Amino acid sequence: MSGQWIDIEANDGVSFSGYLSTPRGGKGPGIVLCQEIFGVNPYIQSVADYYAEEGYVVLAPDLFWRINPGIQLGYTEKDFERAFQLFGQFDTDQGMNDISASVKTLRSRPEVVGKVGALGFCLGGRLAYLAAARSGVDCAVAYYGVTIDEYLNEASNINVPMALHFAENDQFAPMASVNNIQAALKDHVETKIFIYPGVDHGFSRNESVHFHKSTAQLAHQRSIALFRKTMGPHYDFSQLWDKHCEYEFATRDADATMETMVSEPYVNHIPTMTGGVGYEHLKRFYKHHFIPQTPQDTSLIPISRTIGEGILVDEMLFCFTHDIEIDWMLPGIKPTGKRVEIPLVAIVKFRGDKLHNEHIYWDQASVLVQIGLLDPTGLPVAGIETAKKLLDEQLPSNQLMAKWDHSEEK
């Protein structure tokens, strides 16, 4: 954990604690992080650090302090029993007063620049929704918020953007309740309600038995999109990616390449499963197997670029002469001297102003055809023709379809 515990002055003059995590740059918009029923435990602290890495100043107040300060439960059967006891004792209205005090504290912090939002999970999801109604936040994101439907009479007080994430199989926030929420908020044009099929309560918590990684990643991307649109910070992802590629292919500097990435990044070249997870593993890959093992005449020809909040998709032609053993693309294959041109797609995700991960796709069959290791005869694969057609859509289509000519008169 990279944060610190601070004091928050409650509305009744008593102070309580909260976990504060700040971004690498020291300043940013604020987020009040509303806890689950397990307290501000290591998981909630890690979420605060996660969003701090995205560029936010995050404060997770101890909302159980009026019952028992400093509760940090795990996920054993005994912990669950205690957590539900605390949930039953929790006074929502008093808790909302403490959230409002936390919003006030964040707005007064010198680290906070601009607006303040709310984020919550489970019980905290309900509280994040109520923060949009009562606490003057500028936006709110709620994950599987429980009993939100019991507070729909407050929907008329909400005039800020919200994202509400629900799990299809969630017994604590069942679809009947979600349907009521959708009906009550149908005129709130800035509220997005997302329902994730086949997952259950807690899908975003990595220690949950219901953790579902791909759903968690999608929900996080949607959450960040709302926070960025409403509060910033805004980064030039195109420039960041271009600089990363410059260090890889032009200056060929592994250390500079790693500087463009978060502390624990990962890269996966999908066809060959090469890359790395974590700083040390990935730096070893770049230093010994990527940068020095990429042909000197490599060129990237841009085709299209799509940029979203925290994500960039680059479509390009990747061109080179196979004059060196390319560990990451053609491991174990000796140089053939053949020219290769292939369409390549890079899906790049960012965390704050750094690259977090890359998924790189290309057609390995086309590469093997072009270097002479795969005979395309009788196979539904092509060589350099795939690159040529990407540049010129007027070139013939359907040349691999033997039945194409038969349909001309039909």
FENCOR-V986603 format. One record per helix or strand of 3 or more residues. SS is the DSSP state (A for helix, B for strand). FROM is the first residue (numbers start at 1). TO is the last residue. If there is no record, write none. Layout:
# FENCOR-V986603
ss;from;to
SS;FROM;TO
SS;FROM;TO
This chain:
# FENCOR-V986603
ss;from;to
B;4;9
B;15;21
B;28;34
A;42;53
B;57;61
A;65;68
A;77;89
A;92;108
B;112;121
A;123;134
B;139;143
A;148;157
B;161;167
A;175;184
B;191;196
A;213;231
A;237;250
A;254;259
B;261;269
B;274;277
A;279;290
B;299;308
B;311;321
B;339;351
B;354;362
A;364;370
A;385;391
A;405;407
